[in-house]
Amino acid sequence: MASSSLPISEEEIKKVLLVQKVITETDWEDAKKNASRRRRAIEEVLIERGFFNEQFLYELLGDLIKIPYANLRKIKLEPEIINLLDEKIARSSQAIPFALEQDKIKVAFVNPLKKDGVEAVTQALKKPILPYLTSSKNFFFAAHLYEKNITEELHEIINQKFKQVQGTPSQLDLPIIQIVDVILEYALFDQASDIHIEALPDAVVIRFRIDGELHDKVELPAEVHDAIVARIKILSNLKIDEHRVPQDGRFSFALEGQEESVRVSVIPAFYGEKIVMRLMTDDAQNFSLDNMGFSEKNIAIMNRQVTKPFGMILVVGPTGSGKTTTLYSILNILNTEEVNICTIEDPIEYGVHRVNQTQVNPAAGYDFANGLRALLRQDPDIIMIGEIRDNKTAQISVRAGLTGHLVLSTLHTNNAAGVPPRLLDMEVEPFLVASTLNVVIAQRLVRRICLKCIESYQLSTEEIQALSKEFDLEKMLQRFKELEWIEQKFTKFSELSFYKGKGCKYCHQSGYAGRISVMEILENTPEIQKAIIKNLSSSEIQEIAVKNGMVTIFEDGLQKALLGTTSIAEVLSIKRE
């Protein structure tokens, strides 16, 4: 079991949670076994299982130790205040100054009970401090504000150490390890999902994909291109002398004591090889259904469905909609010592402790269909298939779900109601689909509004007129009332409040920070089963599901827009796809 970063002992944590009746003794023992099995801290497992969230736990601990909790992600952090404390002392003490109160400085500590850390910070600041409690995740989030701008740092490295060797203009003394490390670190601090390294005739462009959008970060001299490519190939165990064919690999590196995985793709391009690195952080192992974007109603549905011992749970949506992350989050809930979980993936996205993960290898004849047949001989309780791509895989998956296995997989359809017809198109018998399918989750990703610059507003007359040309706003308003998302007193759509981000330095002036899923969940009810056997169309299945209480992706997005989680513009972009 991983060591906890909490300021009190495991026994004290247990005692306070039992006193508060948040968990039972059985819940604690089950979570302890699971944490030990997966090398996780016990509080992480309890959060993952939905007993409470991180903020609730830290507020409870704050009350216990009589030190208030500060959620640094929801506080406007000023670099001027943070820089009052030297970075080395901040990192060694795990402390962040975040506000001034008269002649005192508010400082958030990961462990405010550690006297030497508090004393070191007090001496360094030379002012009285007000200690606060914060989580290690919040600390590392805030600590990245000590970092310089990536452009400044990389050019500083190059200006200091990029020296031309005398006599040979083509040879350069490159600090290439440092350059690659800086690129990786800044990508993580910016919460980028991908790093693009592209060769131009006279430069190398480094781009980060943040919240689904690509941003140019820095241009480096063209001379560093080959050295960067060679360094990444060495890390990924790829052939450094092969420049004509695409290559794929992966590597790991450590940052702030956390190991991060990177998936690498290299392809030959006109001006030199192009590299894309996907940052495979272990966030999926920490996601609960709540922070994935599941509403209370959808969480209740999933809690009901994941307890079923056999059948199929399918996640659908376009590429890049977060399907795999959702699958892993469900897998974490199911990952207990009583079950044998096997996966076949292309590629393995996240390493999960005590889950038997395999990767397809078409060159060796190991594809999804053959791999699935092999897994069925491994006495599995739960099988995860990266994607159902062909008829054979679909047929074997359905039969596996029918014969006592719980099967999790992804499929490419636009909505949840499109799954049954898609499986029928893949030559699966209707009665097998009707009896095997447990639930379908369809999802998209939308950007979260930045909490540092969020503001409410009401739609203008022009915006209302534009929307009314696309949607029946009166019908939409009535639907909101039916779902109890708004009060009955609202009579016009123009009376509703929505939210947006003004744009600030913390969100790169975009108004957004992070992404969240919007989704619809189709349960295989008796009415849906009859519709599948009758081979009804996806639109007819959708109509039945909505009558039975299903909230569509668009409606789920609108609810999040009303709550201020995302903007109405993001939700409308889904509808217009």
C-alpha positions as CSV (number, residue, x, y, z in Angstrom):
1,M,0.0,0.0,0.0
2,A,1.3,3.4,-0.9
3,S,2.1,5.8,1.9
4,S,-0.5,8.5,2.6
5,S,0.3,12.2,2.3
6,L,-2.2,13.1,5.0
7,P,-0.9,14.8,8.2
8,I,-2.4,12.2,10.5
9,S,-2.0,8.4,10.9
10,E,-4.0,5.8,9.1
11,E,-5.7,4.7,12.4
12,E,-6.7,8.3,13.1
13,I,-8.2,8.6,9.6
14,K,-10.1,5.5,10.2
15,K,-11.4,6.7,13.5
16,V,-12.7,10.0,12.3
17,L,-14.4,8.5,9.2
18,L,-16.1,5.8,11.4
19,V,-17.2,8.5,14.0
20,Q,-18.7,10.6,11.1
21,K,-20.4,7.4,9.8
22,V,-19.0,8.1,6.4
23,I,-17.9,4.4,6.1
24,T,-18.3,1.2,8.0
25,E,-15.6,-1.1,9.4
26,T,-16.3,-3.5,6.4
27,D,-15.9,-0.6,3.9
28,W,-12.5,0.3,5.5
29,E,-11.2,-3.3,5.5
30,D,-12.3,-3.8,1.9
31,A,-10.6,-0.5,0.8
32,K,-7.5,-1.4,2.8
33,K,-7.1,-4.7,1.0
34,N,-7.7,-3.0,-2.4
35,A,-5.2,-0.3,-1.6
36,S,-2.6,-2.8,-0.6
37,R,-3.2,-4.9,-3.7
38,R,-3.0,-1.8,-6.0
39,R,-0.2,0.0,-4.1
40,R,-2.5,3.0,-3.5
41,A,-3.1,5.2,-0.4
42,I,-6.3,4.0,1.3
43,E,-8.0,7.5,1.1
44,E,-7.5,7.4,-2.7
45,V,-9.5,4.1,-2.9
46,L,-12.2,5.4,-0.6
47,I,-12.5,8.6,-2.8
48,E,-12.5,6.4,-5.9
49,R,-15.4,4.3,-4.5
50,G,-17.5,7.4,-3.9
51,F,-17.6,7.5,-0.1
52,F,-16.5,11.1,-0.2
53,N,-14.5,13.5,-2.3
54,E,-11.1,15.1,-1.6
55,Q,-12.5,18.4,-0.4
56,F,-14.8,16.7,2.1
57,L,-11.9,14.6,3.5
58,Y,-9.5,17.6,3.9
59,E,-12.2,19.8,5.4
60,L,-12.9,17.0,7.9
61,L,-9.2,16.7,8.7
62,G,-8.9,20.5,9.0
63,D,-11.7,20.5,11.7
64,L,-9.9,17.6,13.5
65,I,-6.4,19.3,13.6
66,K,-8.0,22.8,14.0
67,I,-6.3,24.1,10.9
68,P,-8.5,25.3,8.0
69,Y,-8.3,23.7,4.6
70,A,-7.4,25.8,1.5
71,N,-8.3,24.5,-2.0
72,L,-5.5,26.1,-4.0
73,R,-7.3,25.3,-7.3
74,K,-10.2,27.6,-6.4
75,I,-8.1,30.4,-5.0
76,K,-6.7,33.1,-7.3
77,L,-3.0,32.6,-6.9
78,E,-0.8,35.6,-7.4
79,P,2.9,35.0,-8.5
80,E,4.0,38.0,-6.4
81,I,2.7,36.3,-3.2
82,I,4.0,32.9,-4.1
83,N,7.5,34.3,-4.8
84,L,7.7,35.7,-1.3
85,L,8.9,32.2,-0.4
86,D,12.0,30.8,-2.1
87,E,11.2,27.9,-4.4
88,K,13.6,25.4,-2.7
89,I,12.2,26.1,0.7
90,A,8.6,25.8,-0.7
91,R,9.3,22.4,-2.3
92,S,11.3,21.0,0.7
93,S,8.6,22.2,3.2
94,Q,5.7,21.5,0.7
95,A,4.3,24.9,1.5
96,I,2.7,27.7,-0.7
97,P,2.0,31.3,0.5
98,F,-1.3,32.2,-1.2
99,A,-2.7,35.4,0.5
100,L,-1.9,38.3,2.8
101,E,-4.0,39.2,5.8
102,Q,-2.9,42.5,7.4
103,D,0.7,41.8,8.6
104,K,0.4,38.0,8.3
105,I,0.9,35.6,5.3
106,K,-1.5,32.7,4.7
107,V,0.6,29.6,3.9
108,A,-0.9,26.2,2.8
109,F,1.0,23.2,3.9
110,V,0.7,19.5,2.9
111,N,1.5,18.7,6.5
112,P,1.0,21.7,8.8
113,L,1.8,19.6,11.8
114,K,5.4,19.1,10.7
115,K,7.1,21.7,13.0
116,D,10.5,21.9,11.2
117,G,8.7,22.8,7.9
118,V,6.5,25.4,9.5
119,E,9.6,26.9,11.3
120,A,11.7,27.0,8.1
121,V,8.9,28.8,6.2
122,T,8.4,31.3,9.0
123,Q,12.1,32.1,9.1
124,A,12.3,32.5,5.4
125,L,9.2,34.8,5.2
126,K,10.3,36.9,8.2
127,K,6.7,37.5,9.0
128,P,4.0,35.8,11.1
129,I,2.2,33.1,9.2
130,L,-1.3,31.7,9.2
131,P,-1.0,27.9,8.5
132,Y,-3.6,26.2,6.3
133,L,-4.0,22.5,5.2
134,T,-3.9,21.6,1.5
135,S,-3.5,18.4,-0.5
136,S,-0.4,17.2,-2.2
137,K,-2.2,17.6,-5.6
138,N,-3.1,21.2,-4.8
139,F,0.5,21.9,-3.7
140,F,2.0,20.6,-7.0
141,F,-0.6,22.5,-9.0
142,A,0.4,25.7,-7.2
143,A,4.1,25.0,-7.3
144,H,4.3,25.1,-11.1
145,L,3.8,28.9,-10.8
146,Y,7.4,29.0,-9.8
147,E,8.4,27.8,-13.2
148,K,9.5,30.3,-15.9
149,N,7.9,30.6,-19.2
150,I,8.9,27.7,-21.5
151,T,10.2,30.0,-24.2
152,E,12.4,31.9,-21.7
153,E,13.8,28.8,-20.1
154,L,14.6,26.9,-23.4
155,H,16.2,30.0,-24.9
156,E,18.2,30.6,-21.7
157,I,19.5,27.0,-21.9
158,I,20.4,27.4,-25.6
159,N,22.0,30.8,-25.2
160,Q,24.2,29.4,-22.3
161,K,25.1,26.0,-23.6
162,F,24.4,25.9,-27.4
163,K,28.0,26.3,-28.6
164,Q,29.3,25.7,-32.0
165,V,32.3,23.4,-32.0
166,Q,35.4,25.1,-33.6
167,G,36.3,23.9,-37.0
168,T,33.1,21.9,-37.7
169,P,30.0,24.1,-38.2
170,S,27.7,21.1,-38.3
171,Q,28.7,19.8,-34.9
172,L,27.1,21.3,-31.9
173,D,27.4,20.9,-28.2
174,L,23.7,20.4,-27.3
175,P,22.2,20.2,-23.8
176,I,19.6,18.0,-25.4
177,I,18.7,16.0,-22.3
178,Q,17.9,19.2,-20.5
179,I,15.9,20.6,-23.5
180,V,13.7,17.4,-23.7
181,D,13.2,17.4,-19.9
182,V,12.0,21.0,-19.9
183,I,9.5,20.3,-22.7
184,L,8.1,17.4,-20.8
185,E,7.9,19.3,-17.6
186,Y,6.1,22.3,-19.1
187,A,3.6,20.0,-20.9
188,L,2.7,18.4,-17.6
189,F,2.4,21.8,-15.8
190,D,0.1,23.1,-18.6
191,Q,-1.9,19.8,-18.4
192,A,-1.3,19.1,-22.0
193,S,-2.5,15.8,-23.5
194,D,-0.1,15.8,-26.4
195,I,3.3,17.3,-27.4
196,H,3.9,17.9,-31.1
197,I,7.5,18.4,-32.4
198,E,7.5,19.5,-36.0
199,A,10.3,20.4,-38.3
200,L,10.1,23.5,-40.5
201,P,12.7,24.7,-43.1
202,D,14.3,27.1,-40.6
203,A,13.0,26.0,-37.1
204,V,11.5,23.4,-34.9
205,V,8.0,24.1,-33.5
206,I,6.9,22.7,-30.2
207,R,3.2,22.6,-29.8
208,F,1.0,21.5,-26.9
209,R,-2.6,20.2,-27.1
210,I,-4.4,21.7,-24.1
211,D,-8.1,21.1,-23.5
212,G,-8.4,19.7,-27.0
213,E,-6.8,22.6,-28.8
214,L,-3.3,23.0,-30.2
215,H,-1.1,25.9,-29.0
216,D,2.3,26.9,-30.4
217,K,4.6,27.1,-27.4
218,V,8.1,27.8,-28.7
219,E,10.3,27.8,-31.8
220,L,13.8,26.3,-31.5
221,P,16.7,26.5,-34.0
222,A,16.4,24.0,-36.8
223,E,19.8,22.5,-35.8
224,V,18.4,20.9,-32.6
225,H,15.8,18.8,-34.5
226,D,17.8,15.7,-35.2
227,A,19.2,15.7,-31.6
228,I,15.7,16.0,-30.1
229,V,14.4,13.1,-32.3
230,A,17.4,11.0,-31.4
231,R,17.0,11.6,-27.7
232,I,13.3,10.7,-27.7
233,K,14.0,7.6,-29.9
234,I,16.6,6.4,-27.3
235,L,14.2,6.9,-24.4
236,S,11.5,5.0,-26.4
237,N,13.8,2.2,-27.4
238,L,13.3,2.9,-31.1
239,K,15.8,2.6,-33.9
240,I,17.7,5.9,-34.1
241,D,19.1,5.1,-37.6
242,E,15.7,4.4,-39.1
243,H,14.2,7.6,-40.7
244,R,12.0,6.1,-43.5
245,V,9.2,4.4,-41.8
246,P,6.9,5.2,-38.8
247,Q,7.8,4.0,-35.4
248,D,5.9,3.7,-32.1
249,G,7.2,3.4,-28.6
250,R,6.8,4.5,-25.0
251,F,8.9,5.6,-22.0
252,S,8.5,6.8,-18.4
253,F,10.0,9.7,-16.5
254,A,9.7,11.0,-13.0
255,L,8.5,14.5,-12.0
256,E,8.0,15.6,-8.4
257,G,8.3,12.0,-7.3
258,Q,5.4,10.9,-9.6
259,E,6.2,8.6,-12.5
260,E,4.6,9.7,-15.8
261,S,4.3,7.5,-19.0
262,V,4.6,8.8,-22.5
263,R,3.4,7.2,-25.7
264,V,5.5,8.1,-28.7
265,S,4.7,8.2,-32.5
266,V,7.4,9.1,-35.0
267,I,6.7,9.6,-38.7
268,P,8.9,10.7,-41.6
269,A,7.9,14.2,-42.9
270,F,9.2,16.5,-45.7
271,Y,11.5,18.6,-43.5
272,G,12.4,15.8,-41.0
273,E,10.7,13.4,-38.7
274,K,7.6,14.6,-36.8
275,I,7.1,13.4,-33.2
276,V,3.9,13.3,-31.2
277,M,4.1,12.3,-27.6
278,R,0.9,11.5,-25.7
279,L,1.2,12.1,-22.0
280,M,-0.3,9.0,-20.3
281,T,-0.7,10.4,-16.8
282,D,-2.3,8.1,-14.2
283,D,-5.2,10.4,-13.7
284,A,-7.6,7.7,-14.8
285,Q,-6.7,5.7,-11.8
286,N,-7.8,8.6,-9.6
287,F,-11.0,9.5,-11.4
288,S,-14.3,8.8,-9.7
289,L,-17.5,8.8,-11.7
290,D,-18.4,12.1,-10.1
291,N,-15.4,14.1,-11.3
292,M,-15.6,12.3,-14.7
293,G,-18.8,14.2,-15.3
294,F,-21.5,11.6,-14.3
295,S,-24.6,13.3,-12.9
296,E,-26.2,11.9,-9.7
297,K,-28.8,10.1,-11.7
298,N,-26.1,8.5,-14.0
299,I,-23.9,7.5,-11.0
300,A,-26.9,5.7,-9.6
301,I,-27.4,3.9,-12.9
302,M,-23.7,2.9,-13.1
303,N,-23.6,1.7,-9.4
304,R,-26.5,-0.6,-10.3
305,Q,-24.9,-1.8,-13.5
306,V,-21.3,-2.5,-12.3
307,T,-22.6,-5.0,-9.7
308,K,-23.9,-7.3,-12.4
309,P,-21.6,-10.4,-12.8
310,F,-22.0,-10.7,-16.6
311,G,-23.1,-8.9,-19.7
312,M,-21.6,-6.0,-21.6
313,I,-20.9,-2.4,-20.7
314,L,-20.0,-0.4,-23.9
315,V,-18.7,3.2,-24.1
316,V,-19.2,5.0,-27.4
317,G,-18.2,8.3,-29.0
318,P,-15.7,9.7,-31.6
319,T,-12.0,9.6,-31.3
320,G,-10.7,11.7,-28.4
321,S,-14.0,11.8,-26.5
322,G,-12.5,10.2,-23.4
323,K,-13.9,6.7,-23.9
324,T,-10.8,4.9,-22.7
325,T,-10.5,7.0,-19.6
326,T,-14.1,6.2,-18.7
327,L,-13.5,2.5,-19.2
328,Y,-10.4,2.6,-16.9
329,S,-12.5,4.5,-14.3
330,I,-15.1,1.7,-14.3
331,L,-12.3,-0.9,-14.3
332,N,-10.9,0.7,-11.1
333,I,-14.3,0.3,-9.3
334,L,-14.3,-3.4,-10.4
335,N,-10.7,-4.0,-9.5
336,T,-11.0,-6.1,-6.3
337,E,-9.1,-9.1,-5.0
338,E,-12.1,-11.4,-5.7
339,V,-11.9,-11.1,-9.5
340,N,-9.5,-11.8,-12.3
341,I,-9.4,-8.9,-14.8
342,C,-7.8,-9.4,-18.3
343,T,-7.6,-6.8,-21.0
344,I,-6.6,-6.7,-24.7
345,E,-5.7,-3.2,-25.9
346,D,-4.2,-1.3,-28.8
347,P,-2.1,0.2,-27.2
348,I,-2.1,-0.2,-23.4
349,E,-3.0,3.4,-22.4
350,Y,-2.6,3.2,-18.6
351,G,-0.9,0.6,-16.4
352,V,-3.3,-0.7,-13.7
353,H,-1.9,-2.7,-10.8
354,R,-3.1,-6.3,-10.6
355,V,-4.9,-6.2,-13.9
356,N,-3.5,-8.6,-16.6
357,Q,-3.1,-6.2,-19.6
358,T,-2.1,-7.4,-23.1
359,Q,-1.5,-5.5,-26.3
360,V,-2.4,-6.6,-29.8
361,N,0.4,-7.4,-32.2
362,P,-0.9,-7.8,-35.7
363,A,2.5,-8.7,-37.1
364,A,2.4,-11.8,-34.9
365,G,-1.2,-12.6,-35.7
366,Y,-2.4,-11.4,-32.2
367,D,-5.4,-9.2,-33.0
368,F,-8.5,-8.5,-30.9
369,A,-10.4,-11.6,-32.0
370,N,-7.5,-14.0,-31.4
371,G,-6.5,-12.3,-28.2
372,L,-10.1,-12.4,-26.9
373,R,-10.2,-16.2,-27.6
374,A,-7.0,-16.6,-25.7
375,L,-8.2,-14.5,-22.7
376,L,-11.3,-16.6,-22.4
377,R,-9.0,-19.5,-21.5
378,Q,-7.5,-17.5,-18.7
379,D,-10.4,-18.0,-16.3
380,P,-11.4,-14.3,-16.4
381,D,-14.3,-12.7,-14.5
382,I,-14.0,-9.3,-16.3
383,I,-12.6,-8.7,-19.8
384,M,-11.8,-5.3,-21.2
385,I,-11.4,-5.0,-25.0
386,G,-9.9,-1.8,-26.2
387,E,-12.3,-1.5,-29.2
388,I,-14.8,-3.7,-31.0
389,R,-13.6,-3.2,-34.6
390,D,-14.8,-6.2,-36.6
391,N,-17.6,-8.8,-36.8
392,K,-15.5,-11.6,-35.2
393,T,-14.6,-9.5,-32.2
394,A,-18.2,-8.4,-31.8
395,Q,-19.6,-11.9,-31.9
396,I,-17.0,-13.4,-29.5
397,S,-17.5,-10.4,-27.1
398,V,-21.3,-10.9,-27.0
399,R,-21.0,-14.6,-26.4
400,A,-18.4,-14.0,-23.6
401,G,-20.9,-11.6,-22.0
402,L,-23.6,-14.3,-22.3
403,T,-21.5,-17.0,-20.7
404,G,-20.8,-15.5,-17.3
405,H,-18.2,-12.8,-18.1
406,L,-18.5,-9.0,-17.6
407,V,-17.2,-7.5,-20.9
408,L,-16.2,-3.8,-21.2
409,S,-15.4,-2.3,-24.5
410,T,-15.7,0.7,-26.8
411,L,-17.4,1.1,-30.2
412,H,-17.7,3.9,-32.7
413,T,-21.3,5.2,-32.9
414,N,-22.6,8.7,-32.6
415,N,-25.0,8.0,-29.7
416,A,-26.0,5.3,-27.3
417,A,-29.1,4.3,-29.2
418,G,-26.9,3.5,-32.2
419,V,-25.2,0.6,-30.5
420,P,-27.8,-2.1,-30.9
421,P,-28.2,-1.5,-34.7
422,R,-24.4,-1.4,-35.0
423,L,-24.0,-4.8,-33.3
424,L,-26.8,-6.2,-35.6
425,D,-24.9,-4.8,-38.6
426,M,-21.8,-6.8,-37.3
427,E,-23.9,-10.0,-37.7
428,V,-24.7,-10.5,-34.0
429,E,-28.1,-12.1,-33.5
430,P,-30.8,-9.7,-32.1
431,F,-31.7,-12.0,-29.2
432,L,-28.0,-12.2,-28.2
433,V,-27.7,-8.4,-28.2
434,A,-31.0,-8.0,-26.2
435,S,-30.0,-10.5,-23.5
436,T,-26.3,-9.5,-23.2
437,L,-26.1,-5.7,-23.4
438,N,-26.3,-4.2,-19.9
439,V,-25.7,-0.5,-20.5
440,V,-24.3,1.9,-23.1
441,I,-22.5,5.2,-22.2
442,A,-22.2,7.7,-25.1
443,Q,-20.0,10.7,-24.4
444,R,-18.2,13.8,-25.7
445,L,-15.7,16.1,-24.0
446,V,-16.4,19.8,-23.4
447,R,-14.1,22.4,-21.9
448,R,-14.6,23.4,-18.3
449,I,-15.0,27.1,-17.6
450,C,-11.9,28.5,-15.7
451,L,-12.9,29.1,-12.1
452,K,-10.4,32.0,-11.8
453,C,-12.4,34.2,-14.3
454,I,-15.9,32.7,-14.4
455,E,-18.8,35.2,-14.7
456,S,-22.6,34.8,-15.2
457,Y,-24.6,36.5,-17.9
458,Q,-27.9,36.2,-19.7
459,L,-28.2,35.6,-23.5
460,S,-28.7,38.7,-25.6
461,T,-31.7,39.3,-27.9
462,E,-29.5,38.5,-30.9
463,E,-28.3,35.2,-29.3
464,I,-31.8,34.2,-28.4
465,Q,-33.0,34.8,-32.0
466,A,-30.1,32.8,-33.4
467,L,-30.8,29.9,-31.1
468,S,-34.6,30.0,-31.8
469,K,-33.8,29.3,-35.5
470,E,-32.1,26.0,-34.5
471,F,-34.0,24.9,-31.4
472,D,-37.5,25.1,-30.0
473,L,-36.6,27.1,-26.9
474,E,-40.1,26.8,-25.3
475,K,-39.9,23.0,-25.5
476,M,-36.4,23.1,-24.1
477,L,-37.5,25.3,-21.2
478,Q,-40.3,22.9,-20.4
479,R,-37.9,20.0,-20.5
480,F,-35.6,21.7,-18.0
481,K,-38.6,22.1,-15.7
482,E,-39.6,18.4,-16.2
483,L,-36.1,17.4,-15.2
484,E,-36.2,19.8,-12.2
485,W,-33.1,21.7,-13.4
486,I,-34.8,25.1,-13.1
487,E,-37.6,26.5,-11.0
488,Q,-41.2,26.6,-12.4
489,K,-41.2,30.5,-12.1
490,F,-39.1,30.8,-15.3
491,T,-41.3,31.6,-18.3
492,K,-38.8,32.7,-20.9
493,F,-35.4,31.2,-22.1
494,S,-33.9,34.7,-21.9
495,E,-34.5,34.7,-18.1
496,L,-32.0,31.9,-17.6
497,S,-28.4,32.6,-16.4
498,F,-25.4,31.0,-18.2
499,Y,-21.7,31.2,-17.5
500,K,-18.5,32.0,-19.4
501,G,-14.8,32.7,-18.6
502,K,-13.5,36.2,-19.2
503,G,-10.0,34.9,-19.9
504,C,-7.1,35.3,-17.5
505,K,-3.4,34.3,-17.2
506,Y,-4.3,31.1,-15.5
507,C,-6.3,29.8,-18.5
508,H,-4.0,31.4,-21.2
509,Q,-6.9,33.9,-21.9
510,S,-9.1,31.1,-23.2
511,G,-11.7,31.2,-20.4
512,Y,-11.4,27.5,-20.0
513,A,-9.3,25.1,-17.8
514,G,-9.6,21.4,-18.2
515,R,-12.3,19.2,-19.8
516,I,-15.3,17.2,-18.5
517,S,-17.5,14.6,-20.1
518,V,-21.1,15.1,-21.2
519,M,-22.9,11.9,-21.6
520,E,-26.1,9.8,-22.0
521,I,-26.6,6.4,-20.5
522,L,-28.9,3.8,-22.2
523,E,-30.0,1.1,-19.8
524,N,-31.2,-2.2,-21.4
525,T,-34.7,-2.2,-20.0
526,P,-37.4,-4.7,-21.1
527,E,-38.8,-2.0,-23.5
528,I,-35.4,-1.6,-25.1
529,Q,-34.9,-5.4,-25.3
530,K,-38.2,-5.7,-27.2
531,A,-37.1,-2.9,-29.6
532,I,-33.8,-4.6,-30.3
533,I,-35.5,-8.0,-31.0
534,K,-37.9,-6.1,-33.4
535,N,-34.8,-4.6,-35.1
536,L,-36.1,-1.0,-34.6
537,S,-33.9,1.9,-35.8
538,S,-31.6,3.9,-33.5
539,S,-34.0,6.9,-33.6
540,E,-36.9,4.7,-32.4
541,I,-34.7,3.2,-29.6
542,Q,-33.7,6.7,-28.6
543,E,-37.4,7.8,-28.4
544,I,-38.2,4.8,-26.1
545,A,-35.1,5.5,-23.9
546,V,-36.0,9.2,-23.5
547,K,-39.6,8.2,-22.5
548,N,-38.0,5.9,-19.9
549,G,-36.0,8.8,-18.4
550,M,-32.8,8.9,-20.4
551,V,-31.1,12.3,-20.5
552,T,-29.4,12.8,-23.8
553,I,-25.8,14.1,-24.4
554,F,-27.1,17.5,-25.4
555,E,-29.4,17.8,-22.4
556,D,-26.6,16.7,-20.0
557,G,-24.4,19.4,-21.6
558,L,-27.2,22.0,-21.1
559,Q,-27.5,21.0,-17.4
560,K,-23.7,21.5,-17.0
561,A,-24.1,24.9,-18.7
562,L,-26.8,25.9,-16.3
563,L,-24.6,24.8,-13.4
564,G,-21.6,26.9,-14.7
565,T,-19.4,23.8,-15.4
566,T,-19.2,24.6,-19.1
567,S,-20.4,27.3,-21.5
568,I,-23.5,27.1,-23.7
569,A,-21.1,27.6,-26.7
570,E,-19.3,24.4,-25.9
571,V,-22.6,22.5,-25.6
572,L,-23.9,23.9,-28.9
573,S,-20.7,22.8,-30.7
574,I,-21.7,19.2,-29.8
575,K,-25.2,19.5,-31.2
576,R,-23.9,21.0,-34.4
577,E,-21.4,18.1,-35.1
